Amino acid sequence: MKRVLITTSGRPDEVTETRAFAAEQALGYARIPRNKRSVKNLMATNSSDLLVVGKERYELYRQTMSEPFFFHPDTAAFRLKRLLKGETDPLVEMCQLEPGNSFLDCTLGLATDCIVASFAVGATGIVKGIEVDPDVAFITATGLTQFQPKFQELKEAMRRISVVQDSASVFLKGQPDHSWDVVYLDPMFSQTISESISFAPLRHVGVHGSLTEEWVSEARRVARKRVVVKAHFNDPVFEQFGFTQIIRHNTKFHFGFIEK
Ligand SMILES: C[S@@+](CC[C@H](N)C(=O)[O-])C[C@H]1O[C@@H](n2cnc3c(N)ncnc32)[C@H](O)[C@@H]1O
């Protein structure tokens, strides 16, 4: 099992101390003093990953990483701006999201897709993100509630999302039949594709693993309108689980859906 320790960036002030305590409580990891040592040095001497607590954000370093994982709305900002201008978004179209819908994101990650879905379903909708990795779940959940975005619509969409740290199939098993309009699945691609700079660290941090029969059948049971998957265009999941694959030219990832 991976070992993670908590430390602070530079000299901690009161805000950083409070945030470090919150991380200790939420994740149950021990804290070590920074004592002006580098992240690399602390990871090497303790043979551990490191959660570095700053005044404004949490940064997670796995021993294999040179760049940290931290929360950022990433492409959600410009996707929302496009929607505000009356343009479309592939996820919103594929999920046929309307105001008031409920959207269950089984693979939250950085919550970029979830933020776009949250904007689309609006204040009367319900959006929940499930994330199996405790560190990712913590960093994304705190980012969604604390990050100060540049425009109000983005802030509201972020604040409306609730996060649950769990494995998707375990969470789905506890949900009644037809209880969510859309169930969305975006597990980590097996193929490497070029992606945004802030998404790349998620590859080292999040859990890799394909969809399973159990996961998809639970998603089908729980969805009222559609189960939607996102995967590399030649990923076998589309055929394996009976998703209708929508071909998008010039993009390496495609969506697929199962209609209810
Ligand atoms: C490709 S990323 C999702 C990116 C996300 N759609 C976004 O917009 O940021 C996949 C995420 O799902 C998580 N994950 C993988 N298997 C999971 C499972 N069985 N249950 C819940 N989360 C899982 C990974 O840890 C990772 O954070």
The ligand as an ORCA input file, in Angstrom:
! r2SCAN-3c Opt
* xyz 0 1
  C      -9.910      9.695    -16.628
  S     -10.121     10.185    -14.973
  C     -11.647     11.045    -15.012
  C     -11.518     12.453    -15.468
  C     -12.784     13.244    -15.289
  N     -13.822     12.852    -16.231
  C     -12.515     14.730    -15.388
  O     -13.213     15.407    -16.178
  O     -11.628     15.227    -14.674
  C     -10.602      8.722    -14.132
  C     -10.759      8.882    -12.632
  O     -11.567      7.792    -12.157
  C     -10.995      7.250    -10.993
  N     -11.411      5.836    -10.916
  C     -10.846      4.767    -11.542
  N     -11.506      3.640    -11.235
  C     -12.534      3.996    -10.416
  C     -13.586      3.263     -9.770
  N     -13.688      1.950     -9.901
  N     -14.462      3.947     -9.000
  C     -14.356      5.307     -8.868
  N     -13.374      6.043     -9.443
  C     -12.481      5.407    -10.214
  C      -9.501      7.450    -11.166
  O      -8.828      7.447     -9.909
  C      -9.450      8.814    -11.866
  O      -9.404      9.862    -10.944
*
